[in-house]
């Protein structure tokens, strides 16, 4: 699956995967005036045009606060230790439905970021965040707060979603400049859970919506799903936050939204003065001797936000990481099972504005003979694949892939990969062959190069656009929920003079 946000060119800064990295624009809709949806805003990158840098949406809660999706503002890159982005990495564009007309609105910077403390980046549950602005918005016809829904949406109820995401599920990166909107219908929790099968869906904090050929998509993440009450936009109620789904407008997989009426979600998004999520200012450290029978003490380091702490000790082996103790005390006594491994401590910092992680450096190898012990169940996170190198000819592409697995890891099993080719070909219509755009998807094999490094080869590709989608899988059977995506264009080889 993939998150419904997009910023593929800055994947190192913003983790890009729709449940399927980190969604597209509204599918099957049309342009809508912002005066009809004055609570809609765009999230952009500072110092860049809104057209080139819009990556998520949001809703105005009040002139100081924006409601958006946690995955839009959470750094899941391979260099991150699991903390929200710095506020300086995000701007908010409000007051204009046209990304080309920034002067028609206003673009305040963000002062602080708060994330639902229960947000799970692996399953995308509790996918909610609040942005506190550095300066208040100017209330007007195109900048108004949205009412928050207090009751669960009924199955089949008509709702409306807006955003600047991809408008064509069959194409690659077809992002509009004008705000788009489309009507969809609420899907029952039972049907949504059945549709997604083994992929986690939590009806207590999520709601699904779908309609034939209509959906939110990449670039719409964080934006509003509203109940329109007919008395004007001032009476619209925010039902959900665009979160995730498999594909876009896929008949088998409805869009998934964070449900505003869920008490746990509502309690977070209605905080009058949401504190910033904890931010690590100096790394945690381990003290003591890494020797069997001796104790190691984990110091949390320095943090902002006055958080509470919990600690997880991890032993590292050549096959991967094994959790020892979860959410336990800061003191650990080295055991004989640790012999031959290196140890480290992961610190979890939590306050009302979010949960952040940081970890210590590894100790040296614990002296003694390594012993085979069963791995416990502390590996709870899905791994994430990152494409570090792409080499293509006119008909063949080779991708080098690195996989990271936050927290405890039982090791990486494989990378599931597929490529969708979009190319010009011929189709038979009314008994005649005519030129048309064609699409072809095929699965690819991943060759292991090292414990966390793989190579994916796609051969016999038609000339055109190639969309690669990768899902990392670990040995604890966790599968990456949001696809890592890469789009390349293969071209015919230039003719050479003889």
C-alpha positions as CSV (number, residue, x, y, z in Angstrom):
1,X,0.0,0.0,0.0
2,X,1.1,3.6,-0.2
3,X,0.7,6.8,1.7
4,X,-1.3,9.4,-0.2
5,X,1.5,12.0,-0.3
6,X,4.2,12.5,-2.8
7,X,7.6,14.0,-2.9
8,X,9.6,11.5,-4.9
9,X,12.4,13.9,-5.7
10,X,13.0,14.5,-2.0
11,X,12.6,11.0,-0.6
12,X,15.6,11.4,1.6
13,X,13.9,14.3,3.4
14,X,10.3,13.1,3.2
15,X,9.7,9.4,3.4
16,X,7.7,8.6,0.3
17,X,5.5,5.6,0.4
18,X,0.9,5.4,-0.1
19,X,0.4,2.2,1.8
20,X,1.0,0.9,-0.3
21,X,5.9,6.6,0.8
22,X,5.4,7.4,1.1
23,X,-0.6,9.3,-2.7
24,X,-1.7,10.9,-6.1
25,X,-4.2,13.8,-6.7
26,X,-8.0,13.3,-6.6
27,X,-9.1,10.6,-9.2
28,X,-12.3,11.0,-11.1
29,X,-13.1,14.5,-9.9
30,X,-12.9,18.0,-11.2
31,X,-11.6,21.5,-10.3
32,X,-13.4,23.1,-7.4
33,X,-13.3,26.7,-6.1
34,X,-11.5,27.2,-2.7
35,X,-14.4,29.3,-1.6
36,X,-16.4,26.1,-1.4
37,X,-13.7,24.4,0.6
38,X,-11.9,27.3,2.4
39,X,-10.5,25.0,5.1
40,X,-8.2,23.3,2.5
41,X,-4.4,24.2,2.6
42,X,-1.4,22.8,0.8
43,X,1.9,21.8,2.5
44,X,5.0,22.9,0.6
45,X,8.7,23.1,0.9
46,X,10.2,26.5,2.0
47,X,12.1,28.4,-0.7
48,X,10.5,26.5,-3.6
49,X,7.5,27.2,-5.7
50,X,4.2,25.6,-4.6
51,X,3.8,24.0,-8.0
52,X,7.0,22.1,-7.7
53,X,7.1,21.4,-4.0
54,X,3.5,20.7,-2.8
55,X,3.5,17.3,-1.2
56,X,0.5,17.1,1.1
57,X,-2.7,18.8,2.1
58,X,-4.3,19.9,5.4
59,X,-7.3,21.5,7.0
60,X,-7.6,24.7,8.9
61,X,-8.6,24.0,12.5
62,X,-8.2,27.6,13.6
63,X,-6.0,30.5,12.4
64,X,-3.0,29.1,14.3
65,X,-3.4,25.4,13.6
66,X,-3.5,23.0,10.7
67,X,-4.7,19.4,10.8
68,X,-2.8,17.0,8.5
69,X,-1.5,13.4,8.4
70,X,1.3,12.3,10.6
71,X,3.1,10.5,7.7
72,X,3.3,13.9,5.9
73,X,5.5,15.3,8.7
74,X,7.3,12.3,10.0
75,X,10.8,11.6,8.8
76,X,11.0,7.9,7.9
77,X,14.2,8.3,5.8
78,X,17.0,5.8,6.2
79,X,19.0,8.4,8.1
80,X,16.2,9.2,10.5
81,X,16.0,7.8,14.0
82,X,12.2,8.1,14.0
83,X,11.3,11.7,14.7
84,X,9.1,14.4,13.1
85,X,10.6,16.7,10.5
86,X,12.0,20.1,11.6
87,X,9.3,22.8,11.4
88,X,11.7,24.7,9.1
89,X,11.2,22.1,6.4
90,X,7.5,22.9,5.9
91,X,5.4,25.9,4.7
92,X,1.6,26.1,4.5
93,X,-0.1,27.7,1.5
94,X,-3.6,29.0,2.3
95,X,-6.1,31.2,0.5
96,X,-5.7,30.0,-3.1
97,X,-6.9,27.1,-5.1
98,X,-4.2,27.7,-7.8
99,X,-0.7,26.6,-6.9
100,X,0.6,29.0,-9.5
101,X,-1.0,31.9,-7.8
102,X,0.9,32.0,-4.5
103,X,0.4,35.8,-4.3
104,X,-3.4,35.2,-4.2
105,X,-3.0,33.6,-0.8
106,X,-0.5,33.5,2.1
107,X,2.3,31.2,2.9
108,X,3.2,31.2,6.7
109,X,6.0,29.1,8.1
110,X,5.5,26.4,10.7
111,X,6.5,27.0,14.3
112,X,6.1,23.5,15.7
113,X,4.9,20.0,14.8
114,X,2.8,17.7,17.0
115,X,2.1,14.1,16.1
116,X,-0.5,11.8,17.6
117,X,1.5,10.0,20.3
118,X,0.0,6.7,19.2
119,X,1.0,7.1,15.5
120,X,2.4,3.9,14.1
121,X,4.5,4.5,11.0
122,X,4.4,0.8,10.1
123,X,0.6,0.5,10.0
124,X,-0.4,4.2,9.6
125,X,-2.9,4.0,12.4
126,X,-3.5,7.2,14.4
127,X,-2.2,9.0,11.2
128,X,-2.8,12.6,12.5
129,X,-0.7,15.6,13.1
130,X,-1.1,19.3,14.1
131,X,1.0,22.2,12.7
132,X,1.2,25.3,14.8
133,X,1.9,28.3,12.6
134,X,4.5,31.0,13.1
135,X,1.9,33.7,12.3
136,X,-2.0,33.4,12.2
137,X,-3.9,33.0,9.0
138,X,-6.0,35.9,7.8
139,X,-9.6,34.7,8.0
140,X,-11.6,35.4,4.8
141,X,-13.8,33.8,2.2
142,X,-11.0,31.4,1.2
143,X,-9.5,30.8,4.7
144,X,-12.0,29.4,7.2
145,X,-11.8,26.8,9.9
146,X,-13.6,23.5,9.4
147,X,-16.0,22.0,11.9
148,X,-14.9,18.7,13.4
149,X,-17.3,15.7,13.0
150,X,-18.4,14.2,16.4
151,X,-20.3,11.2,15.1
152,X,-19.2,8.2,13.1
153,X,-20.1,8.4,9.4
154,X,-22.7,6.0,8.3
155,X,-22.1,3.2,5.7
156,X,-23.0,4.5,2.3
157,X,-23.0,8.2,3.4
158,X,-21.9,10.7,0.8
159,X,-18.7,12.5,1.6
160,X,-16.3,14.7,-0.3
161,X,-12.5,14.7,-0.6
162,X,-10.3,17.5,-2.0
163,X,-6.6,18.0,-2.9
164,X,-3.9,18.6,-5.5
165,X,-2.9,15.0,-5.9
166,X,-2.5,12.9,-9.1
167,X,-5.6,13.0,-11.2
168,X,-5.0,9.9,-13.4
169,X,-4.3,6.5,-11.7
170,X,-3.2,5.1,-15.0
171,X,-0.5,7.7,-15.7
172,X,2.6,8.8,-14.0
173,X,2.7,12.0,-11.9
174,X,-0.2,13.9,-13.5
175,X,-0.5,16.6,-10.8
176,X,-2.9,19.6,-11.3
177,X,-2.3,23.2,-10.4
178,X,-6.0,23.7,-9.5
179,X,-7.7,22.2,-6.4
180,X,-9.6,19.1,-7.3
181,X,-12.6,17.4,-5.5
182,X,-14.7,14.3,-5.8
183,X,-17.6,12.7,-4.0
184,X,-17.2,9.2,-2.5
185,X,-19.2,7.0,-0.2
186,X,-18.4,5.6,3.3
187,X,-17.6,1.9,3.3
188,X,-18.4,-0.2,6.4
189,X,-15.5,-1.2,8.7
190,X,-16.2,-4.9,8.1
191,X,-16.1,-4.6,4.3
192,X,-12.9,-2.5,4.5
193,X,-11.2,-4.9,6.8
194,X,-12.2,-7.8,4.5
195,X,-10.9,-5.9,1.4
196,X,-7.5,-5.3,3.0
197,X,-7.1,-8.8,4.4
198,X,-3.8,-9.3,6.1
199,X,-2.9,-5.6,5.8
200,X,-3.9,-3.9,9.2
201,X,-7.0,-1.8,9.3
202,X,-8.3,-0.4,12.6
203,X,-11.9,0.6,12.4
204,X,-11.7,2.2,15.9
205,X,-9.6,5.1,14.4
206,X,-9.9,4.7,10.6
207,X,-12.7,5.0,8.1
208,X,-12.9,3.9,4.5
209,X,-14.6,5.6,1.5
210,X,-14.8,4.7,-2.2
211,X,-16.8,5.1,-5.4
212,X,-16.3,3.6,-8.9
213,X,-13.3,5.4,-10.5
214,X,-13.1,8.0,-7.8
215,X,-10.6,8.3,-4.9
216,X,-8.0,10.3,-3.2
217,X,-4.5,9.6,-4.4
218,X,-0.8,10.5,-4.2
219,X,-0.4,14.2,-3.1
220,X,-3.7,14.3,-1.3
221,X,-2.4,13.0,2.0
222,X,-3.3,15.1,5.0
223,X,-6.2,16.7,3.2
224,X,-9.9,16.8,4.2
225,X,-12.7,14.3,3.8
226,X,-15.8,16.2,4.7
227,X,-19.6,15.8,5.2
228,X,-21.2,18.6,3.3
229,X,-24.3,19.7,5.1
230,X,-25.7,21.9,2.3
231,X,-25.8,25.2,4.2
232,X,-22.4,26.3,2.8
233,X,-18.8,25.5,3.6
234,X,-19.1,27.0,7.0
235,X,-21.2,24.0,8.0
236,X,-19.0,21.3,6.4
237,X,-17.7,18.8,9.0
238,X,-14.3,17.1,8.8
239,X,-14.9,13.4,8.8
240,X,-11.4,12.1,8.0
241,X,-7.8,12.9,7.1
242,X,-6.5,11.4,3.8
243,X,-4.1,8.6,4.9
244,X,-3.5,5.6,2.7
245,X,-4.7,2.9,0.4
246,X,-3.6,0.4,-2.3
247,X,-3.3,2.1,-5.6
248,X,-5.8,4.8,-6.5
249,X,-9.4,4.2,-7.5
250,X,-8.7,0.5,-7.2
251,X,-12.1,-1.3,-7.1
252,X,-10.8,-3.8,-4.5
253,X,-9.2,-1.3,-2.1
254,X,-11.2,1.7,-0.8
255,X,-9.3,4.8,0.4
256,X,-8.4,4.8,4.1
257,X,-8.8,7.9,6.3
258,X,-8.0,8.8,9.9
259,X,-11.4,9.1,11.6
260,X,-11.9,12.5,13.3
261,X,-14.8,11.3,15.5
262,X,-12.7,8.5,17.1
263,X,-12.3,9.6,20.7
264,X,-8.5,8.9,20.7
265,X,-8.0,11.0,17.5
266,X,-10.4,13.7,18.5
267,X,-8.7,14.1,21.8
268,X,-5.4,14.8,20.0
269,X,-6.6,17.1,17.3
270,X,-8.6,19.3,19.7
271,X,-5.7,20.2,22.1
272,X,-5.9,23.9,22.6
273,X,-2.1,24.4,22.7
274,X,-0.5,21.2,21.3
275,X,3.1,20.8,22.5
276,X,5.7,20.0,20.0
277,X,6.8,16.4,19.6
278,X,10.0,15.5,21.6
279,X,13.2,16.3,19.6
280,X,16.5,14.7,20.5
281,X,19.2,17.3,21.1
282,X,22.1,15.0,22.2
283,X,22.2,11.2,21.5
284,X,21.5,8.6,24.2
285,X,24.5,6.8,25.6
286,X,25.4,3.5,27.2
287,X,27.7,3.2,30.2
288,X,29.1,0.2,32.0
289,X,30.9,-2.9,30.8
290,X,29.6,-5.1,28.0
291,X,30.6,-8.2,29.8
292,X,28.4,-11.2,30.9
293,X,27.2,-10.5,34.5
294,X,27.9,-6.7,34.4
295,X,25.3,-4.0,34.0
296,X,24.7,-1.5,31.2
297,X,23.0,1.8,32.0
298,X,21.1,3.7,29.2
299,X,21.1,7.5,29.5
300,X,18.3,9.1,27.4
301,X,20.5,12.1,26.3
302,X,19.0,15.6,26.0
303,X,15.5,16.2,24.6
304,X,13.1,19.1,24.2
305,X,9.5,18.8,25.1
306,X,9.9,17.4,28.7
307,X,9.0,13.8,27.6
308,X,8.8,10.6,29.5
309,X,11.1,7.8,28.5
310,X,11.1,4.0,28.0
311,X,14.0,1.9,27.0
312,X,14.6,-1.1,24.7
313,X,17.8,-3.1,24.7
314,X,18.8,-4.8,21.5
315,X,21.5,-7.3,20.6
316,X,22.9,-7.1,17.1
317,X,24.1,-10.2,15.2
318,X,25.2,-10.9,11.7
319,X,21.7,-12.1,10.9
320,X,20.0,-9.0,12.3
321,X,18.8,-7.4,15.5
322,X,17.1,-9.3,18.4
323,X,15.0,-7.5,21.0
324,X,15.9,-8.2,24.6
325,X,13.6,-6.1,26.7
326,X,10.8,-3.7,25.6
327,X,9.6,-0.6,27.4
328,X,11.7,-1.6,30.4
329,X,14.0,0.1,32.8
330,X,17.2,1.9,31.8
331,X,19.4,-0.8,33.4
332,X,20.3,-4.1,31.8
333,X,22.3,-7.0,33.1
334,X,24.4,-8.6,30.3
335,X,23.6,-12.4,30.0
336,X,25.3,-15.4,28.5
337,X,22.9,-15.2,25.6
338,X,24.5,-11.8,24.6
339,X,28.0,-13.4,24.2
340,X,29.3,-12.8,20.7
341,X,26.8,-10.0,20.0
342,X,26.9,-6.2,20.2
343,X,24.4,-4.3,22.3
344,X,22.6,-1.0,22.0
345,X,19.7,0.9,23.6
346,X,16.7,2.5,21.9
347,X,15.1,5.4,23.8
348,X,11.4,6.2,23.2
349,X,10.5,9.7,24.2
350,X,6.8,10.6,24.5
351,X,4.7,13.6,25.4
352,X,1.2,14.9,24.3
353,X,2.8,16.1,21.1
354,X,4.2,12.8,19.9
355,X,6.6,9.9,20.2
356,X,10.2,10.0,19.0
357,X,13.0,7.5,18.9
358,X,16.8,7.8,19.3
359,X,19.4,5.2,19.9
360,X,22.9,4.7,21.4
361,X,25.9,3.5,19.6
362,X,26.6,-0.2,19.7
363,X,28.9,-1.6,22.3
364,X,31.8,-3.8,21.3
365,X,31.2,-7.5,20.9
366,X,30.4,-9.2,24.3
367,X,33.2,-11.7,25.1
368,X,32.3,-15.3,25.1
369,X,30.9,-18.0,22.8
370,X,27.9,-17.0,20.8
371,X,24.8,-19.0,21.7
372,X,21.8,-19.7,19.5
373,X,18.7,-18.4,21.3
374,X,15.2,-18.1,19.8
375,X,14.3,-14.6,18.7
376,X,11.5,-13.0,20.7
377,X,8.5,-11.1,19.4
378,X,9.9,-7.6,19.8
379,X,10.3,-7.1,16.1
380,X,7.2,-5.1,15.5
381,X,8.2,-2.8,12.7
382,X,8.0,-3.3,8.9
383,X,11.2,-2.7,7.0
384,X,11.5,0.1,4.4
385,X,13.3,-0.3,1.0
386,X,15.2,2.6,-0.5
387,X,16.4,2.7,-4.1
388,X,20.0,4.0,-4.0
389,X,21.0,3.5,-7.6
390,X,19.2,3.1,-11.0
391,X,20.8,2.2,-14.3
392,X,18.7,1.9,-17.4
393,X,19.1,1.2,-21.1
394,X,16.3,1.4,-23.7
395,X,14.9,-2.0,-22.6
396,X,16.5,-2.9,-19.3
397,X,16.8,-1.4,-15.8
398,X,18.8,-2.4,-12.8
399,X,17.9,-1.1,-9.3
400,X,20.2,-1.3,-6.3
401,X,18.1,-1.4,-3.2
402,X,19.0,-0.8,0.5
403,X,16.6,-2.0,3.2
404,X,16.4,-0.5,6.7
405,X,14.4,-1.9,9.7
406,X,13.8,0.5,12.6
407,X,13.9,-0.8,16.2
408,X,14.3,-4.6,16.7
409,X,14.9,-6.5,13.5
410,X,14.9,-10.2,13.0
411,X,16.6,-9.7,9.6
412,X,15.5,-8.9,6.1
413,X,13.9,-11.7,4.1
414,X,13.4,-10.3,0.6
415,X,12.1,-7.4,-1.5
416,X,8.9,-7.8,-3.5
417,X,9.1,-5.8,-6.7
418,X,7.0,-5.0,-9.7
419,X,7.2,-2.6,-12.7
420,X,4.3,-1.0,-14.5
421,X,5.2,0.1,-18.1
422,X,3.2,2.8,-19.8
423,X,3.9,3.0,-23.5
424,X,2.5,3.7,-27.0
425,X,1.2,0.6,-28.8
426,X,-1.7,-0.5,-30.9
427,X,-5.2,-1.7,-29.8
428,X,-8.0,-3.3,-31.8
429,X,-11.1,-1.1,-31.8
430,X,-14.1,-1.9,-34.0
431,X,-12.1,-4.4,-35.9
432,X,-9.3,-1.9,-36.7
433,X,-5.9,-1.5,-35.2
434,X,-5.3,2.0,-33.8
435,X,-2.6,3.7,-31.9
436,X,-3.2,3.8,-28.1
437,X,-1.6,4.0,-24.7
438,X,-1.0,0.7,-23.1
439,X,0.0,-0.5,-19.6
440,X,1.7,-3.7,-18.6
441,X,2.7,-4.9,-15.1
442,X,5.0,-7.7,-14.2
443,X,6.6,-9.0,-11.1
444,X,10.4,-8.9,-10.6
445,X,12.8,-10.9,-8.6
446,X,15.2,-9.4,-6.1
447,X,18.7,-10.8,-5.8
448,X,20.3,-10.5,-2.4
449,X,23.7,-8.8,-2.5
450,X,24.2,-8.5,1.3
451,X,22.1,-8.7,4.5
452,X,20.3,-5.5,3.7
453,X,21.1,-4.9,0.1
454,X,19.4,-6.3,-3.0
455,X,19.4,-5.9,-6.8
456,X,16.2,-5.8,-8.9
457,X,16.5,-6.3,-12.7
458,X,13.8,-5.6,-15.2
459,X,14.4,-6.8,-18.8
460,X,12.5,-6.6,-22.1
461,X,10.9,-3.3,-21.1
462,X,8.9,-1.4,-23.8
463,X,10.1,2.1,-24.5
464,X,8.1,4.5,-22.3
465,X,7.6,5.3,-18.6
466,X,8.5,2.6,-16.0
467,X,6.9,2.8,-12.5
468,X,8.8,0.5,-10.1
469,X,7.1,-0.4,-6.8
470,X,9.0,-2.2,-4.0
471,X,8.0,-3.7,-0.7
472,X,10.6,-4.9,1.8
473,X,9.7,-8.1,3.9
474,X,11.5,-9.1,7.1
475,X,12.0,-12.5,8.6
476,X,9.3,-11.8,11.2
477,X,6.8,-11.6,8.2
478,X,6.4,-7.8,8.4
479,X,5.8,-6.4,4.9
480,X,6.4,-2.8,4.1
481,X,2.9,-1.2,3.9
482,X,3.7,1.8,1.7
483,X,5.4,1.1,-1.6
484,X,8.8,2.6,-2.4
485,X,8.3,4.0,-5.9
486,X,10.6,5.1,-8.7
487,X,9.6,6.3,-12.1
488,X,12.1,6.3,-15.0
489,X,11.6,6.9,-18.8
490,X,13.3,4.5,-21.2
491,X,14.1,5.8,-24.7
492,X,15.1,4.4,-28.0
493,X,18.8,4.2,-28.5
494,X,20.1,6.9,-30.7
495,X,21.3,5.9,-34.1
496,X,25.0,6.1,-34.6
497,X,26.9,6.9,-37.8
498,X,28.8,4.1,-39.3
